[in-house]
């Protein structure tokens, strides 16, 4: 028998933290819908390039207090960054500018006319996936790197 879900059922949540240390998620991993990220005098690195993202919104609630949160995303993943800084930094760094990424896409298309992914070990990013990054950096940094 299956139990029915209670009316107050909340989406899967997870906390990733580093207190005076370093924590990382890399390779294939299944992120929760809501992730609380805390870096207190430490570093958290989240690499979403091979993450198994579900369609829909994945929300990161970040707090970098005298620490740093590094978020690495593939270029096909839509990112919404709405974080603030107090004596710190919030940045989104693109690996290539729009012109360079356009040229790179044209070269990939010419080299691979069938349209197959060039790196077959990388999972496909759902077009309906969105990574929403909220939070604050206090004497710390939240850095989003597009690669």
Helices and strands as residue ranges (DSSP letters): E 13-19, E 22-25, E 34-40, E 43-47, E 56-65, E 68-73, E 78-86, E 89-94, H 98-111, E 129-138, E 141-146
